[in-house]
Amino acid sequence: MLRQIRQLTAVQLYNLFGFNEFRFSKDKKVKKRWIGMTLIWVFLIIMLLSYVSALCIGLSTLGMARVIPEYLFVVISFVILFFSFLKAGSVIFQMNNYEILVSLPVSRTAIVVSRFFTMYITNLIMSFLIMIPGIFFYGMFETPSIMFYIFSVIGTLFLPLLPITLATAIGAGITAISSRMKHKSLISAMLTILFAVGIILFSSLSGNKIEGLSEEVLKNYASLISTQIQSIYPPAAWFGKASVNADIGYFLLLIITSVGIFSLTIFILQRYFTVICSTLNASSAKNNYSMGELKTASPVKALFYRELKRYFASSVYVSNTLIGYLLMAIAAVALLIMGPEKLEAAMELPGVVEKTLPIIIGAMGAIMPTTAASISMEGKQWWIAKTIPVKSKDIFDSKILLNLSIAFPFYIIAVILSIIAAKPSFIGGVWIVLIPAVYILFSAVAGITVNLALPVMKWDNEVTVVKQSASALVTMLVSFVSILIPVVALFTIKNVSVNFIMGATLLILFAITGFLYARNNKKQILNIE
């Protein structure tokens, strides 16, 4: 069975990272695309290492180096929990592949364990990328014994087990609650978004307790932070005491608890996996169908309704693209409740709201547009778009229109509440209205551009397209760069007014959007495979 687990896990990882496609494809475009994505991943990893290193240096400078291991343990656990529960229900309990595999001479236990191991290995890579800078800087500032390094490395190996287990339970719960409802995809998406927002708010509130302290107080309150971590996530405190104090008791407690809960979960799932999958993926239908009135509409309008139905039929699609717009509205509500002054004091960045508020609102609305995956979501039905008598422009317009329709209610809420809270000048109010609007439009058009260049038409799971595709990643990176440039300019260019930078940002983004839109409309969908 171990051989089966190893082979199944390897196959899933190869598919996830596209190794086989790169190795065996004779298409040079595929190879170039894979190399390009690898370079992007390297760039993102360097950024992650730089950020974690800066965090560790900051904590060490404040005399809190000893909380680095447990602090990073909490951060990694929350990140794994956040990203894993979004896909656990559709990856662990996916029936399509299971029905194929179960007909082969492969044990049910091997199938279940391999799915968990795939999630474990991907999360383990991220865990080490975050933990290695922490181990290095703690060692540099505190010069611990060799046992610190041994306990830290071994402890990190077991770090993803508990978050993955909890994420699986939450993902299964969300799927179970929504599976028997009429609009199960929409209900599942709403529950997923609510839980995701809960994690973000909980993390923010927990962080504010620490950030609200002065530098002098922070130097004497490392123990307070440890106490807070103990109350938030006890395993992180066990990891900290085991690694920093070389405490074998807490080390064994962490390992036994993680392995025990993880193993128990796998034992239960492999025993009742078919029943659980059948229950979670069950659907009901009534036999009261009747032919209604047939309606006609313009090509764009008809395609838009088609896009709308497809969008709300996928909980993964909704939950991953709607959350940015929801956070845009929540941020505006927080600004209204706290006020700009208190928010700036909490962030220890005076004037940041006045300078960057329009770009912050736009950033949340631009980070993950629906268009980044809208063409790939066509999948095996792409032949329909190729054969119907409509222009490419109509198809692309309908996808952009969907994105703008989803964003519009949250944009209106965010703009109105931000103006009420910030009380800007007339020109400041104009920027709050226009900058987020152009960012949302830019990201929608850029998403189409990137997805046309990096389509994924052959997929078995929507998670592959929405969360793990090159198109989604590159679109997020493009949006991030478009946000980073004006923010850096606002804080580094001294003799230039905020209005000038806002105006330049608006004009440049609008010009780029127009160029990309015209370029997209020249594309022939028959050439997209």
Secondary structure per residue as TSV (DSSP state, phi and psi in degrees):
chain	resnum	aa	ss	phi	psi
A	1	M	-	360.0	-33.9
A	2	L	H	-59.9	-38.3
A	3	R	H	-65.1	-40.0
A	4	Q	H	-64.3	-42.4
A	5	I	H	-61.0	-45.2
A	6	R	H	-63.0	-43.2
A	7	Q	H	-68.4	-44.1
A	8	L	H	-64.8	-41.7
A	9	T	H	-63.0	-43.0
A	10	A	H	-61.9	-42.3
A	11	V	H	-62.3	-43.9
A	12	Q	H	-65.8	-39.3
A	13	L	H	-68.4	-39.6
A	14	Y	H	-60.6	-42.4
A	15	N	H	-66.9	-39.1
A	16	L	H	-63.5	-45.6
A	17	F	H	-93.8	-3.8
A	18	G	T	72.8	25.0
A	19	F	H	-62.6	-47.5
A	20	N	H	-64.6	-38.8
A	21	E	H	-62.0	-39.8
A	22	F	H	-69.6	-41.3
A	23	R	H	-70.9	-40.5
A	24	F	H	-108.6	-10.9
A	25	S	-	-73.4	140.4
A	26	K	-	-97.8	0.7
A	27	D	-	-83.6	117.9
A	28	K	H	-64.9	-29.6
A	29	K	H	-63.8	-38.7
A	30	V	H	-64.0	-43.8
A	31	K	H	-65.5	-42.9
A	32	K	H	-63.8	-39.5
A	33	R	H	-63.4	-41.7
A	34	W	H	-65.9	-42.2
A	35	I	H	-64.8	-41.2
A	36	G	H	-61.7	-43.0
A	37	M	H	-65.9	-36.5
A	38	T	H	-61.8	-42.2
A	39	L	H	-64.4	-38.3
A	40	I	H	-64.8	-42.2
A	41	W	H	-63.3	-39.7
A	42	V	H	-61.0	-43.2
A	43	F	H	-61.1	-45.1
A	44	L	H	-65.5	-37.2
A	45	I	H	-64.9	-41.6
A	46	I	H	-61.7	-41.5
A	47	M	H	-62.5	-42.6
A	48	L	H	-62.6	-46.3
A	49	L	H	-62.0	-38.1
A	50	S	H	-65.2	-43.5
A	51	Y	H	-64.8	-46.9
A	52	V	H	-64.3	-38.4
A	53	S	H	-62.8	-43.4
A	54	A	H	-62.8	-40.3
A	55	L	H	-62.0	-45.4
A	56	C	H	-65.2	-41.3
A	57	I	H	-63.5	-40.2
A	58	G	H	-62.6	-46.4
A	59	L	H	-63.0	-40.4
A	60	S	H	-66.0	-39.8
A	61	T	H	-63.1	-32.8
A	62	L	T	-84.6	7.0
A	63	G	T	77.5	23.8
A	64	M	-	-119.9	32.2
A	65	A	G	-59.8	-31.4
A	66	R	G	-69.3	-15.6
A	67	V	G	-92.7	-2.6
A	68	I	H	-57.2	-50.6
A	69	P	H	-57.7	-48.4
A	70	E	H	-73.9	-31.8
A	71	Y	H	-63.2	-46.7
A	72	L	H	-67.0	-33.0
A	73	F	H	-59.9	-43.6
A	74	V	H	-64.9	-45.7
A	75	V	H	-58.2	-48.5
A	76	I	H	-62.8	-42.5
A	77	S	H	-61.5	-43.2
A	78	F	H	-67.2	-38.7
A	79	V	H	-63.6	-46.1
A	80	I	H	-62.5	-44.3
A	81	L	H	-60.7	-44.3
A	82	F	H	-62.5	-48.6
A	83	F	H	-80.5	-28.2
A	84	S	H	-76.7	-39.4
A	85	F	H	-70.9	-22.2
A	86	L	H	-65.9	-25.9
A	87	K	H	-120.8	-5.1
A	88	A	H	-60.3	-44.9
A	89	G	H	-62.5	-34.5
A	90	S	H	-93.0	-13.6
A	91	V	H	-99.1	-54.6
A	92	I	T	-65.1	-42.5
A	93	F	T	-105.1	26.8
A	94	Q	-	-72.1	130.3
A	95	M	H	-91.0	-28.3
A	96	N	H	-57.6	-57.0
A	97	N	H	-66.3	-33.2
A	98	Y	H	-64.1	-41.3
A	99	E	H	-63.8	-31.8
A	100	I	H	-74.6	-46.2
A	101	L	H	-68.7	-35.7
A	102	V	T	-68.3	-19.8
A	103	S	T	-81.2	-11.1
A	104	L	S	-91.0	164.4
A	105	P	S	-74.2	62.8
A	106	V	-	-129.3	135.5
A	107	S	-	-73.4	151.6
A	108	R	H	-63.8	-37.0
A	109	T	H	-61.7	-41.1
A	110	A	H	-62.9	-38.5
A	111	I	H	-64.2	-47.8
A	112	V	H	-64.5	-48.7
A	113	V	H	-63.8	-39.3
A	114	S	H	-63.8	-35.6
A	115	R	H	-66.7	-41.2
A	116	F	H	-65.9	-41.9
A	117	F	H	-64.2	-34.4
A	118	T	H	-62.1	-47.0
A	119	M	H	-64.2	-39.1
A	120	Y	H	-63.2	-46.1
A	121	I	H	-65.5	-43.4
A	122	T	H	-64.0	-39.9
A	123	N	H	-73.1	-29.9
A	124	L	H	-66.1	-38.7
A	125	I	H	-59.5	-46.4
A	126	M	H	-64.7	-38.1
A	127	S	H	-60.0	-44.9
A	128	F	H	-70.1	-34.5
A	129	L	H	-62.5	-34.6
A	130	I	H	-84.0	-37.5
A	131	M	H	-78.8	-31.8
A	132	I	H	-58.7	-46.2
A	133	P	H	-60.4	-36.7
A	134	G	H	-63.7	-44.5
A	135	I	H	-63.1	-41.8
A	136	F	H	-64.2	-49.6
A	137	F	H	-73.5	-32.7
A	138	Y	H	-62.9	-44.6
A	139	G	H	-62.2	-36.3
A	140	M	H	-70.7	-38.8
A	141	F	H	-88.0	-29.0
A	142	E	H	-110.2	-12.9
A	143	T	-	43.0	64.6
A	144	P	-	-78.7	177.7
A	145	S	-	-78.0	171.8
A	146	I	H	-62.7	-25.6
A	147	M	H	-64.3	-30.0
A	148	F	H	-59.4	-46.9
A	149	Y	H	-66.6	-39.3
A	150	I	H	-65.3	-50.1
A	151	F	H	-65.3	-37.1
A	152	S	H	-66.9	-45.6
A	153	V	H	-67.0	-46.5
A	154	I	H	-65.9	-40.6
A	155	G	H	-62.2	-37.3
A	156	T	H	-65.0	-31.8
A	157	L	H	-60.6	-30.6
A	158	F	H	-99.0	-3.4
A	159	L	T	-57.7	-45.2
A	160	P	T	-72.0	-12.6
A	161	L	H	-61.8	-50.8
A	162	L	H	-67.1	-46.8
A	163	P	H	-60.2	-38.4
A	164	I	H	-65.2	-42.0
A	165	T	H	-61.7	-47.2
A	166	L	H	-64.4	-41.2
A	167	A	H	-62.9	-38.7
A	168	T	H	-64.0	-43.7
A	169	A	H	-63.4	-42.5
A	170	I	H	-67.3	-44.5
A	171	G	H	-60.3	-41.6
A	172	A	H	-66.0	-40.1
A	173	G	H	-63.1	-44.2
A	174	I	H	-62.7	-44.1
A	175	T	H	-63.8	-40.3
A	176	A	H	-65.6	-41.4
A	177	I	H	-65.4	-40.6
A	178	S	H	-87.7	-16.5
A	179	S	H	-64.8	-30.9
A	180	R	T	-94.3	0.7
A	181	M	S	-89.3	161.7
A	182	K	T	-63.9	-49.7
A	183	H	T	-105.1	66.6
A	184	K	H	-65.3	-35.6
A	185	S	H	-65.4	-42.2
A	186	L	H	-68.0	-42.4
A	187	I	H	-63.6	-44.0
A	188	S	H	-60.0	-42.9
A	189	A	H	-63.7	-42.7
A	190	M	H	-64.1	-43.3
A	191	L	H	-63.8	-40.4
A	192	T	H	-62.8	-45.1
A	193	I	H	-64.8	-42.5
A	194	L	H	-60.4	-42.4
A	195	F	H	-67.7	-40.5
A	196	A	H	-62.7	-43.7
A	197	V	H	-64.1	-37.5
A	198	G	H	-60.0	-43.0
A	199	I	H	-62.1	-44.4
A	200	I	H	-64.4	-45.4
A	201	L	H	-65.5	-41.2
A	202	F	H	-62.4	-42.7
A	203	S	H	-64.5	-39.8
A	204	S	H	-67.1	-44.3
A	205	L	H	-65.0	-39.0
A	206	S	H	-65.4	-39.5
A	207	G	H	-69.8	-31.8
A	208	N	H	-65.4	-28.7
A	209	K	H	-63.7	-33.3
A	210	I	H	-85.4	-41.7
A	211	E	H	-71.1	-20.4
A	212	G	T	-74.2	-10.0
A	213	L	S	-86.3	148.9
A	214	S	-	-75.7	169.2
A	215	E	H	-62.8	-41.6
A	216	E	H	-65.6	-41.2
A	217	V	H	-67.4	-38.1
A	218	L	H	-58.7	-34.1
A	219	K	H	-63.4	-28.0
A	220	N	T	-104.6	7.4
A	221	Y	-	-123.1	31.1
A	222	A	H	-63.0	-35.5
A	223	S	H	-66.3	-33.6
A	224	L	H	-64.7	-41.2
A	225	I	H	-63.4	-41.7
A	226	S	H	-60.9	-38.9
A	227	T	H	-65.3	-41.0
A	228	Q	H	-64.4	-41.7
A	229	I	H	-63.6	-39.2
A	230	Q	H	-60.2	-39.8
A	231	S	H	-75.7	-31.5
A	232	I	H	-76.7	-48.2
A	233	Y	-	-152.2	89.5
A	234	P	H	-51.7	-40.4
A	235	P	H	-56.1	-30.4
A	236	A	H	-66.9	-38.9
A	237	A	H	-66.8	-37.6
A	238	W	H	-61.8	-43.0
A	239	F	H	-61.7	-43.3
A	240	G	H	-62.5	-45.0
A	241	K	H	-69.3	-34.7
A	242	A	H	-68.7	-43.9
A	243	S	H	-79.0	-47.2
A	244	V	H	-71.1	-43.0
A	245	N	S	-97.6	1.4
A	246	A	-	52.7	44.3
A	247	D	-	-90.3	108.0
A	248	I	H	-66.7	-28.8
A	249	G	H	-64.7	-50.5
A	250	Y	H	-66.7	-32.9
A	251	F	H	-62.9	-47.1
A	252	L	H	-66.0	-36.5
A	253	L	H	-61.1	-43.3
A	254	L	H	-63.5	-47.8
A	255	I	H	-65.9	-47.9
A	256	I	H	-63.5	-43.3
A	257	T	H	-64.1	-46.5
A	258	S	H	-63.4	-50.8
A	259	V	H	-66.7	-39.4
A	260	G	H	-63.1	-49.8
A	261	I	H	-67.1	-40.5
A	262	F	H	-63.9	-44.6
A	263	S	H	-66.8	-39.9
A	264	L	H	-63.2	-40.4
A	265	T	H	-62.0	-46.6
A	266	I	H	-63.8	-39.9
A	267	F	H	-61.1	-45.0
A	268	I	H	-67.1	-43.8
A	269	L	H	-66.0	-45.2
A	270	Q	H	-67.4	-25.8
A	271	R	H	-75.7	-37.8
A	272	Y	H	-119.7	26.5
A	273	F	H	-62.8	-46.6
A	274	T	H	-61.9	-42.7
A	275	V	H	-64.8	-44.6
A	276	I	H	-62.7	-46.8
A	277	C	H	-61.9	-43.8
A	278	S	H	-63.3	-39.4
A	279	T	H	-68.5	-46.1
A	280	L	H	-67.7	-33.8
A	281	N	T	-97.2	5.9
A	282	A	-	-69.7	150.9
A	283	S	-	-142.6	156.1
A	284	S	-	-124.7	151.6
A	285	A	-	-141.9	145.8
A	286	K	-	-95.6	152.5
A	287	N	S	-100.5	33.9
A	288	N	-	-107.3	31.5
A	289	Y	-	-67.1	136.4
A	290	S	-	-140.1	146.4
A	291	M	-	-72.6	125.1
A	292	G	-	-100.2	-168.0
A	293	E	-	-75.2	132.3
A	294	L	-	-84.1	135.3
A	295	K	-	-122.3	152.3
A	296	T	-	-116.3	155.6
A	297	A	-	-153.8	168.2
A	298	S	-	-65.2	158.5
A	299	P	H	-54.4	-45.5
A	300	V	H	-65.1	-42.8
A	301	K	H	-64.8	-43.9
A	302	A	H	-64.0	-42.2
A	303	L	H	-66.9	-34.2
A	304	F	H	-63.5	-44.9
A	305	Y	H	-62.3	-36.3
A	306	R	H	-64.1	-43.9
A	307	E	H	-62.7	-40.6
A	308	L	H	-62.7	-43.0
A	309	K	H	-65.5	-43.1
A	310	R	H	-64.0	-40.4
A	311	Y	H	-60.6	-51.3
A	312	F	H	-78.6	-4.4
A	313	A	T	-85.0	-8.6
A	314	S	-	-119.8	110.6
A	315	S	H	-66.1	-34.5
A	316	V	H	-65.1	-44.3
A	317	Y	H	-61.6	-47.3
A	318	V	H	-65.3	-50.1
A	319	S	H	-65.7	-31.3
A	320	N	H	-84.9	-21.2
A	321	T	H	-104.8	-23.5
A	322	L	H	-82.8	-24.7
A	323	I	H	-64.1	-33.7
A	324	G	H	-63.7	-43.9
A	325	Y	H	-66.7	-38.0
A	326	L	H	-64.4	-42.1
A	327	L	H	-64.6	-31.9
A	328	M	H	-59.9	-44.0
A	329	A	H	-71.4	-40.1
A	330	I	H	-64.1	-40.1
A	331	A	H	-61.3	-39.2
A	332	A	H	-66.7	-39.1
A	333	V	H	-63.8	-43.2
A	334	A	H	-62.0	-40.1
A	335	L	H	-63.7	-40.3
A	336	L	H	-66.2	-40.2
A	337	I	H	-73.8	-47.6
A	338	M	H	-80.4	-34.5
A	339	G	-	86.9	150.5
A	340	P	H	-60.0	-38.2
A	341	E	H	-65.2	-47.7
A	342	K	H	-65.7	-37.4
A	343	L	H	-65.2	-42.8
A	344	E	H	-65.6	-36.6
A	345	A	H	-67.0	-40.0
A	346	A	H	-65.5	-36.0
A	347	M	H	-84.2	-9.6
A	348	E	T	56.5	37.4
A	349	L	-	-133.6	82.7
A	350	P	T	-61.4	134.7
A	351	G	T	82.6	-0.3
A	352	V	H	-67.7	-34.4
A	353	V	H	-67.8	-46.8
A	354	E	H	-60.9	-38.2
A	355	K	H	-78.6	-42.2
A	356	T	H	-117.3	2.6
A	357	L	H	-53.3	-48.2
A	358	P	H	-59.8	-38.3
A	359	I	H	-73.4	-35.8
A	360	I	H	-61.7	-45.0
A	361	I	H	-62.4	-45.2
A	362	G	H	-63.8	-35.2
A	363	A	H	-61.5	-44.4
A	364	M	H	-66.0	-32.6
A	365	G	H	-82.6	-11.4
A	366	A	H	-107.9	-10.7
A	367	I	S	-70.2	-30.4
A	368	M	S	-145.8	79.7
A	369	P	-	-72.2	156.4
A	370	T	T	-65.8	-27.6
A	371	T	H	-69.2	-17.4
A	372	A	H	-62.6	-22.3
A	373	A	H	-127.0	4.7
A	374	S	H	-66.1	-35.2
A	375	I	T	-76.6	-42.6
A	376	S	G	-62.4	-32.0
A	377	M	G	-64.9	-19.0
A	378	E	G	-61.4	-38.2
A	379	G	G	53.9	-127.7
A	380	K	G	-70.7	-10.7
A	381	Q	G	-92.8	6.7
A	382	W	H	-62.0	-25.6
A	383	W	H	-62.5	-27.1
A	384	I	H	-65.5	-46.5
A	385	A	H	-63.3	-31.0
A	386	K	H	-73.2	-26.9
A	387	T	H	-101.4	-21.3
A	388	I	S	-73.3	147.7
A	389	P	S	-80.1	66.2
A	390	V	-	-131.6	160.3
A	391	K	-	-79.1	155.3
A	392	S	H	-58.4	-38.4
A	393	K	H	-58.0	-40.2
A	394	D	H	-63.9	-41.4
A	395	I	H	-64.4	-46.3
A	396	F	H	-66.6	-38.8
A	397	D	H	-62.3	-39.6
A	398	S	H	-65.0	-35.4
A	399	K	H	-72.6	-38.6
A	400	I	H	-67.1	-40.8
A	401	L	H	-62.0	-37.9
A	402	L	H	-60.0	-47.4
A	403	N	H	-59.6	-46.0
A	404	L	H	-66.8	-35.8
A	405	S	H	-66.9	-39.5
A	406	I	H	-68.2	-39.7
A	407	A	H	-76.4	-29.4
A	408	F	H	-56.0	-50.4
A	409	P	H	-59.6	-41.3
A	410	F	H	-70.5	-35.0
A	411	Y	H	-62.8	-45.6
A	412	I	H	-61.4	-45.7
A	413	I	H	-61.4	-46.6
A	414	A	H	-63.3	-43.1
A	415	V	H	-66.6	-48.0
A	416	I	H	-62.7	-48.2
A	417	L	H	-66.7	-36.1
A	418	S	H	-66.3	-40.8
A	419	I	H	-65.7	-41.1
A	420	I	H	-64.3	-41.7
A	421	A	H	-75.3	-44.5
A	422	A	H	-82.8	-22.3
A	423	K	-	47.6	58.5
A	424	P	-	-77.1	170.4
A	425	S	-	-69.7	175.3
A	426	F	H	-58.7	-49.4
A	427	I	H	-66.5	-33.7
A	428	G	H	-63.5	-38.4
A	429	G	H	-66.5	-35.9
A	430	V	H	-62.5	-42.5
A	431	W	H	-64.7	-39.4
A	432	I	H	-62.8	-31.8
A	433	V	H	-79.3	-45.3
A	434	L	H	-85.5	-41.8
A	435	I	H	-60.9	-51.2
A	436	P	H	-60.4	-36.3
A	437	A	H	-62.8	-44.4
A	438	V	H	-71.4	-31.4
A	439	Y	H	-65.9	-42.6
A	440	I	H	-64.3	-43.4
A	441	L	H	-65.7	-43.4
A	442	F	H	-60.9	-46.3
A	443	S	H	-65.6	-35.6
A	444	A	H	-64.3	-45.4
A	445	V	H	-71.0	-40.8
A	446	A	H	-63.6	-35.3
A	447	G	H	-60.7	-42.7
A	448	I	H	-61.7	-44.6
A	449	T	H	-59.3	-47.3
A	450	V	H	-68.2	-41.6
A	451	N	H	-68.3	-30.9
A	452	L	H	-66.0	-35.0
A	453	A	H	-79.6	-30.1
A	454	L	S	-129.0	60.0
A	455	P	-	-76.9	150.0
A	456	V	-	-127.5	97.0
A	457	M	-	-94.7	-15.7
A	458	K	-	-110.0	106.7
A	459	W	-	-150.8	154.8
A	460	D	S	-105.5	-21.8
A	461	N	-	-135.2	136.1
A	462	E	H	-61.5	-26.9
A	463	V	H	-58.7	-37.1
A	464	T	H	-59.2	-39.0
A	465	V	H	-81.0	-46.7
A	466	V	H	-78.7	-39.0
A	467	K	T	-108.0	-31.5
A	468	Q	S	-113.8	2.4
A	469	S	S	-80.8	156.9
A	470	A	H	-62.3	-37.1
A	471	S	H	-61.2	-45.6
A	472	A	H	-62.5	-43.2
A	473	L	H	-66.4	-46.2
A	474	V	H	-66.2	-39.4
A	475	T	H	-61.6	-43.2
A	476	M	H	-62.0	-39.1
A	477	L	H	-67.6	-41.7
A	478	V	H	-61.6	-45.2
A	479	S	H	-62.6	-41.2
A	480	F	H	-62.5	-43.8
A	481	V	H	-64.6	-41.5
A	482	S	H	-64.5	-25.6
A	483	I	H	-85.5	-40.6
A	484	L	H	-64.8	-39.7
A	485	I	H	-60.5	-52.6
A	486	P	H	-66.9	-32.6
A	487	V	H	-64.7	-45.3
A	488	V	H	-61.6	-41.6
A	489	A	H	-62.4	-38.8
A	490	L	H	-63.3	-33.4
A	491	F	H	-100.5	-8.6
A	492	T	H	-113.7	-31.3
A	493	I	-	-85.7	114.6
A	494	K	S	-82.6	-45.5
A	495	N	S	-95.1	22.2
A	496	V	S	-120.1	134.1
A	497	S	-	-72.4	157.1
A	498	V	H	-62.0	-38.8
A	499	N	H	-62.5	-37.3
A	500	F	H	-64.6	-45.1
A	501	I	H	-66.3	-40.3
A	502	M	H	-62.9	-44.2
A	503	G	H	-63.7	-42.1
A	504	A	H	-64.5	-41.5
A	505	T	H	-60.5	-44.8
A	506	L	H	-60.9	-48.6
A	507	L	H	-67.5	-43.3
A	508	I	H	-65.2	-45.6
A	509	L	H	-63.8	-40.3
A	510	F	H	-64.7	-40.5
A	511	A	H	-66.1	-42.7
A	512	I	H	-64.6	-40.3
A	513	T	H	-61.2	-45.3
A	514	G	H	-62.1	-41.6
A	515	F	H	-63.4	-46.8
A	516	L	H	-65.5	-38.4
A	517	Y	H	-62.4	-46.5
A	518	A	H	-64.6	-38.4
A	519	R	H	-67.0	-41.0
A	520	N	H	-61.9	-41.0
A	521	N	H	-68.1	-14.9
A	522	K	T	-84.0	-10.6
A	523	K	-	-70.8	143.5
A	524	Q	-	-102.0	118.6
A	525	I	G	-66.4	-18.2
A	526	L	G	-65.4	-22.2
A	527	N	G	-89.4	-2.7
A	528	I	-	-93.9	119.7
A	529	E	-	-116.7	360.0
